[in-house]
């Protein structure tokens, strides 16, 4: 992994969620530039459309709420947008333009479904926090994930294990992107909810078949 990546080599931060879920899915989207919506991705976009407003800020007590906050990290080589960043008054915080006192930033990421058993969403949230830390020279120990289906948000400890994974994933993403490489993976139950299942063809991956042979087999079955 490079010490720092120049801006022209930065990759979309949101991709780390896809990469954690499935390296092949990430490569299909960001290396091969393929995409296909399903009901889950459309619902996710609608949720973010209700949240994202780069010109909106509000103050609730000692908390300033900012939406669609652009973030970047030269160390990770990632850039993107935080759905929401809450700036809470704190002596350990940073100074904000036009505001008195100091404020500690906390990213809040919005997701359409419910809490997951893997760390896909947590990895994206942690990457956002690491970008903010690099930009503002501040420590951010915790972030939040808000789930639209349950209308509930959970606290996520941004521990060393999670941070190490973000660094590792970012390095692998850059390596794959530079090579133009799309890895093979084994299919799983998660493939059923992936909007790219018809592009990825996980059954072909499992059988190790050439695309032409797979297509011929499908024709012969009909």
Secondary structure as GFF3:
##gff-version 3
##sequence-region A 1 222
A	DSSP	three_ten_helix	7	9	.	.	.	ID=ss1
A	DSSP	beta_strand	11	12	.	.	.	ID=ss2
A	DSSP	alpha_helix	15	21	.	.	.	ID=ss3
A	DSSP	alpha_helix	23	30	.	.	.	ID=ss4
A	DSSP	alpha_helix	39	51	.	.	.	ID=ss5
A	DSSP	beta_strand	57	60	.	.	.	ID=ss6
A	DSSP	beta_strand	63	73	.	.	.	ID=ss7
A	DSSP	beta_strand	78	94	.	.	.	ID=ss8
A	DSSP	beta_strand	103	111	.	.	.	ID=ss9
A	DSSP	alpha_helix	120	136	.	.	.	ID=ss10
A	DSSP	beta_strand	142	147	.	.	.	ID=ss11
A	DSSP	beta_strand	152	157	.	.	.	ID=ss12
A	DSSP	alpha_helix	160	179	.	.	.	ID=ss13
A	DSSP	three_ten_helix	189	193	.	.	.	ID=ss14
A	DSSP	alpha_helix	197	200	.	.	.	ID=ss15
A	DSSP	alpha_helix	202	207	.	.	.	ID=ss16
A	DSSP	alpha_helix	211	221	.	.	.	ID=ss17
###
